[in-house]
Amino acid sequence: MSLMIIEDCTSCAACEPQCPNQAISEDRKRGYYRIDPDRCTECVGFFKEPQCTAICPMDDVCVPDPKRRESRDELLAKKERLHPVSV
Ligand code: SF4
């Protein structure tokens, strides 16, 4: 399941460089950061916990998006699509 950033985000930008998938960007129209659900893998394949949630100074701002439920296998497949292993 992709994570999403809710409107309580203060745009501190701490999360953006932590994401291994470059899924986080500033949404100037909304005035706070957003997560691209096509790039978010919940950090599966990289870390034990979502890095945006871990670094965020606010509670419950980077939260699971209930509309984007994905299994661990689906998240791993997404990660492999984003980071193909070259041979
Ligand atoms: Fe990026 Fe991980 Fe946060 Fe998803 S959970 S946006 S992959 S840092």
Residues whose N, C-alpha, C, O or C-beta is under 5 A from the ligand:
A	BS01	SF4	L3 Q18 C19 P20 N21 A23 I35 R39 C40 T41 E42 C43 P50 Q51 C52
